[in-house]
Amino acid sequence: MLVRTTDLPTAAIPGQGKRFALALGCFDGVHKGHAALFDALLSRAGELVPAAWTFSDGAELVRKKSGRIFPTEEKLRLIGELGVPYAFLYRFSGIADLSPEAFVSEILVGECGCALAVCGYDFTFGRGASGNAETLCRLLAAYGARTLILPPVTDGEGPISSHRVRLLLREGRMEDAARLLGRPYFLSGTVEHGARLGRELGFPTINLSFPEDAVIPRHGVYVSLTELEGRRYRSVTNVGTRPTVSGSGVTCETNLFDFCGSAYGKRARVALLSFLRGEERFSSEKELAGTVEQDKKAAAAYFLSHAADKDGEKG
């Protein structure tokens, strides 16, 4: 299926007989390495229509027990923000058993009109990942199509990868994860009703749920920045199971500074900026409330020491 990345409706093929330049990959996280791939795609596309070729589900990552950094909708929006106007979406289960030859002939050339493929040095495809970037180059050449293979984008610790980002998120190293992603990690969704305990204790929260197949950051409290109805608020966020109140399941509860009103049913985006402390079980709700006040003071100090982050903030 071809979609437009900017507003996400199903898109009509842009012109009868158009040929495409495709960036190939899972693109989980849309990190700096992926951004380099899209830059190469856009600079080399010429008269071809640039598009990403990626998965519409997280089946491959679930199979690997990796967890997704961002759900498909957010992934596509991030790709669109990098200037790629279209994306071909395929379910992993629909192509997993294709041979490399069938994948190229039936999918890339036959269904997607690929005239140029851009991929990373470690790209694999076909049944059992039996094809690699060199295989792709050879197979596409038989159809008169070109392949551009990019070297890794590296930092001081090696190639930038989604695997590294996931490890950093699970360790609560949000600044390091943001450095690889090119942006802070965030969770977005519709604000849900919670247990209302925070409101009773004087720090009302907005509640978001992690997608079922998402990678979960380290449990604990974070300095965060929350976008709600076009405004940004400094905030603190707890990721975890709320052991003090015998909670179940992982939640994302955020207390917004200087916010009044109801957010239920509204879309919100919570960016986790810095880890403050691990999740704790408190002996009383009073002790919990006192610790939350300390968390808010620590977050305020963080924002004060990162004055540049205030640009564009409201609230």
Protein Blocks (a to p, Z undefined) as FASTA:
>chain_A
ZZdfklopacddehehiacdddedjkioiaaklmmmmmmmmmmnmmaccdddddfbfklm
mmnonopabdfklmmmmmmmnopabdcdddfklmmmpcfklmmmmmmmmmnopabdcddf
kbcedehhlacfklmmmmmmmnopacddddddddfkbccdfklmmmmmmnopaklmmmmn
opacdddddddddehlmmmnopacddddddfkbccddeddddddddeehiacdddddedj
hlmnopghjddddddehiacjfehiacddddfbdfbdcdddfbfklmmmmmmmmmmmmmm
mmmmmmmlmgopaZZ
